[in-house]
Amino acid sequence: MRRSIPRSGLAAAAGLAVFALLTGCAASDPGAEAEPVDLADGEPGEAEDTAITVAIPFPDVTMYSMYVLGTDLGYYEEEGLTVEVITADNVTAAVASGSADIGVESTGTVIEAIRGGVDVDLVSGHYCRQNFDFAVQPDIDSVEDLDGTSIVLAGTPGDPAEFQRALVLSEQGWDLDGVNVEIVYPGPGSESWTEFFVNDRITLQPFYGDDRPALEEHDAKFPVEALRNWANDVMVAGSGYVQENPNTLVRFLRATLKAVDYMTAPAPGEFPDNVGEVLDIYEANDFDVDALRGSDSPWVLDGHLACQNLYFDTEAWDTTVETQSLEPIEFDSSQLVYLEKAQALLGLDNAGPEELPYP
């Protein structure tokens, strides 16, 4: 659900099993709560696992951001950790099978994996807000003008974002149920959607900040730009890994919280204090940030999507179930014990996101 920015030298997780092949890792009762974990007061113990592999679904500076910053600013080193980020076609399968220790995946996908018996725990939030920005062709003035055309709502079939995007469009007066449109899937990165758009192959697409210049050059219109306090994606780990590495998780999350705070300071929705230093770190890690240099937008680092406390709770889970029209399933809040410990060590609580003005 993020913009895709090419990065050289990415490691890739190969041969990852799909959910259906993970029967050996499946929980016997996906609704059952995990065994409670007792974490000692004060500082966590030494990390059980010091070399952490984080899986993300595709190369993307937004998904990489906190891990790149945590590494370059020395926060992981302070905790006795090293962090490597890889890409995996199926993140939840990667962590359940042990190919990765921690993964970042869309909340809806994680919910359905847990429902299906995949043995993963949700250990924290990743981004707590979602932006819903849409471009239409210059000759489109209303939803009725989309009739008989092709549109993009998601890059791949089954992406839980598709339902949410249609819901936001409907709330904003662009209800697609009343028009005959063909939904097409050009691929996971929004740059491929924009390529379809500027070549007049689609009439509507979601977009992100780095897509806007090309869309403006094409004279696109932007009828809907909205921000929702909906958990965008989460961090997960294999249930066995969680039980065996409690101190590692607390230390990893504390370092990551520091990185998020650095990126979003002074606060999400305000122009970031450290934008120059952050962009320098991204560039040193082979990300193309030329389009972001000199921006006066408070959204330049996508910090408006973040909660500085990596928020997640039962309400966020239930909101995802509702907005993505999923079958209800109970959330095991004991999985957040590591996040809550890391938050407490930094004087934070697990409060939900505040409303932000947008765009």
Secondary structure as GFF3:
##gff-version 3
##sequence-region A 1 359
A	DSSP	beta_strand	11	12	.	.	.	ID=ss1
A	DSSP	three_ten_helix	19	21	.	.	.	ID=ss2
A	DSSP	three_ten_helix	23	25	.	.	.	ID=ss3
A	DSSP	beta_strand	51	56	.	.	.	ID=ss4
A	DSSP	alpha_helix	61	72	.	.	.	ID=ss5
A	DSSP	alpha_helix	75	78	.	.	.	ID=ss6
A	DSSP	beta_strand	82	87	.	.	.	ID=ss7
A	DSSP	alpha_helix	91	97	.	.	.	ID=ss8
A	DSSP	beta_strand	102	106	.	.	.	ID=ss9
A	DSSP	alpha_helix	107	115	.	.	.	ID=ss10
A	DSSP	beta_strand	120	127	.	.	.	ID=ss11
A	DSSP	beta_strand	130	136	.	.	.	ID=ss12
A	DSSP	three_ten_helix	143	146	.	.	.	ID=ss13
A	DSSP	beta_strand	150	152	.	.	.	ID=ss14
A	DSSP	alpha_helix	161	171	.	.	.	ID=ss15
A	DSSP	three_ten_helix	176	178	.	.	.	ID=ss16
A	DSSP	beta_strand	182	184	.	.	.	ID=ss17
A	DSSP	alpha_helix	190	198	.	.	.	ID=ss18
A	DSSP	beta_strand	204	206	.	.	.	ID=ss19
A	DSSP	three_ten_helix	209	211	.	.	.	ID=ss20
A	DSSP	alpha_helix	212	217	.	.	.	ID=ss21
A	DSSP	beta_strand	221	228	.	.	.	ID=ss22
A	DSSP	beta_strand	233	238	.	.	.	ID=ss23
A	DSSP	alpha_helix	239	244	.	.	.	ID=ss24
A	DSSP	alpha_helix	246	264	.	.	.	ID=ss25
A	DSSP	alpha_helix	275	284	.	.	.	ID=ss26
A	DSSP	three_ten_helix	290	292	.	.	.	ID=ss27
A	DSSP	three_ten_helix	303	305	.	.	.	ID=ss28
A	DSSP	alpha_helix	314	323	.	.	.	ID=ss29
A	DSSP	three_ten_helix	333	336	.	.	.	ID=ss30
A	DSSP	alpha_helix	337	345	.	.	.	ID=ss31
###
